[in-house]
Amino acid sequence: MATRLRPVDLAREHGLSSQAVRNYEDAGILPPAGRTAHGYRIYTPLHALALRAFVALIPAHGHQTATAIMSAVNEDAVEEALTLIDESHEQLLGDRRTLAAVEQALRDLAPSPPAGPGTTFVGPLARRLGVRPATLRKWEQAGLITPRRDPRTGYRVYSPADVRDAHLAHQLRRGGHPLSQIAPLIAQVRTAGGVEPLEATLNDWRARLTARGRAMLRGASELDTYLAERAEAQ
């Protein structure tokens, strides 16, 4: 581990600038570098491993968390770094469960009847779903359903699309998902004109979760290598 490296030597591998490498050291992402008699920084293969680990952690955990992980490691707070990694894994698991719940809810939806006839009112719809009318009004306030008002009576009138959205909201609420998570999905269903066009969106969501999971594996491998070399050098 005695080989001397310049900032440009570390930077070149990752397409970075020498200044970026110096900035990473200042941020605690790299351990402190030695200095020549003239004040130039001296890096070693250990610094190269640290930079490699950081670059691998970014797509797995994001730049901010990757920075915090490396800073903790370089301050010998390894447990703190591992806790940050655990929290990212927990978030990814939550995202996977949300996707699974959304897919299940969409599968459970019956095809929407054609537009036109088939409108209903708050009481019949509430009974069909097994919820209170006040629940439907709460969903309306959150933007999950958008019934129109009968101009003569002022009663809420639910179109077939509103019924579809109410069923989807009901499925997701039963899965424990908050209204704030459900509203964007239903907005996508509404914009797409139904459930079927969302298949590409769900496939992209699944692919991004898979890519992040694999990035976590790569990041863990690079970080473990750095930790082992760092322990040996101490």
C-alpha angles and dihedrals in degrees: 000000000000097000112121118230131186124222089255090055091058094040097051095065092059101033092251132139122251088242090057090056091051090048090052090054091050089051092054094249089119124039116253113286126227120245135228122230087266094051099257116146119252116206128188136201086270089064089049089054091049092052091046090052093048094050090050092048095054098075089042100049108006128256097280096049092041088054091050092049094052093043090053092049092050090051089052090248093130094155089056090051092049091049090056089051091049090052091053091050090050090052091050091050090051090051091051091051091048091052091048091050092049092049091048092048091051092048090051093054116104114227111274116251116244118277117268117044118037101072118149141184135244097265099051092042092049091051091048091054096038094238135118120264087240088062091057090050090051090051089050091053089052091052096247094123129020111198118180123232123245103242092218102043103019089229119146112254117201117208122207088263090053090051090051091050092048091052091050092048090049093052093050094044089053086055089058098252117148123240090248090064095042098050097066092049094050089047087056091049090050094048093046091051095241145348101290098067089057093071092092091049092051092047090052091048090051092048091052091051090049091049091050092049092052090046088056089055092051092045092049091051094051092044092050090052090051093047092051093049092044091053091049092050094051 
